[in-house]
């Protein structure tokens, strides 16, 4: 009954129920049993596995079942639209059966390279394909070095020092103020390059004040040195 109204998908949420029967829990237990080696106690029998695969070949995917559930929702949208869906221009905040379809589809098109072959096949079957621009943007974002909280604090203090040096010690930093910092980086060969970084100084000061109880004495001293009264 569950699969009949959901495009033959058995990717039921854990809390799902049909006629009072906890179908979601039952399927979760079956997926757990399917992971056990054949012949071991608690392993799913070949007969039961085949019966489930006849209903839904991807009832127990190697990827998260939450992905399969979102895919099943996207497929139902596609079927109800008679296959006439332009996924690339899906309106923002498109929600169907509780699933934020536009965000999910965008994530698949951007993260195409990280999907398994079967996942890409399922997406292609309903017209979802990779987006080279989104893939490039995602790769560029992941290639950026991660900035630690300590590094962010140092960057904020550098922006504050520049602001105070230009505007004077008593100048008020507006909440929306953004300070442009020029940073010198040294490459592998010793060459120097100058990069401009935008620091949301007003936001930095507000956020730092909110967590001042967690600041070290040294950090408070740096802020006080540049005229931050609450430090």
Residue, then its C-alpha position, 0 to 999 in steps of 0.5 A: x500500500x505504501x509504495x502504490x501511492x508513491x511511485x513504487x518507492x519504499x523510501x519511507x520515513x522511519x515514522x511512517x505508518x499505514x493503517x496503524x502499522x509502523x511501515x517505516x520502522x519495519x523497512x528500516x529494520x529490513x534495510x539493517x538486515x540487508x547489510x548483514x552477510x548472507x547466512x549470518x543470524x539476522x540477515x535478510x533472506x534472498x527471497x525477501x530481498x527479491x520480493x522487495x526489489x520487485x517493488x522497488x529496486x532501490x529500496x535499500x540503496x548504498x547511499x542515504x535513504x533520505x536521498x532516495x526519498x527526495x528523489x522519489x518526490x522529484x520523480x513524482x513531480x516529474x510524472x505529474x508534469x508529464x515529463x515536461x519539467x525544466x529543472x534548470x529553471x525550477x522556480x526558487x522555493x518550489x516545494x512539493x510534498x514537503x520537499x524543497x525541490x529547487x534546492x535539492x535539484x540544484x545540489x544534485x546538479x552541482x555535486x554530480x561528480x560525487x554521486x554514484x553511477x546509479x544515482x546519476x542514472x536515476x537523475x538522468x532518467x527524469x531529465x536532471x543533468x549536471x550543470x557545469x557552472x554549478x559544478x565549477x562554483x562548488x569546486x571553487x568553494x571547496x578549494x578555498x582554505x578553511x578559516x579558523x575562528x582564531x584566523x577570523x578574529x585576527x582578520x577582524x582585528x586587522x580590519x579594526x586597526x585599519x579603520x581606527x587608523x583612518x577614522x580615529x580612535x573614537x569613530x563609531x563602526x556602523x553595523x553594516x560597515x565593510x572594511x576592505x583589507x589588502x593582504x600580502x600572501x607569499x607563494x611557493x616560489x617566494x613570490x608575493x601577491x596582494x589580495x583584497x579581502x572584504x571584512x564585515x567589521x560591524x558584524x564582527x564587532x557585534x558577534x565578538x561582543x556577544x561572545x566576549x565571555x569566551x574571549x581570551x585576555x589577550x584577545x580582549x586586550x587587542x580590542x581594547x587597544x583599538x578603542x573597543x570600550x566593552x573590552 
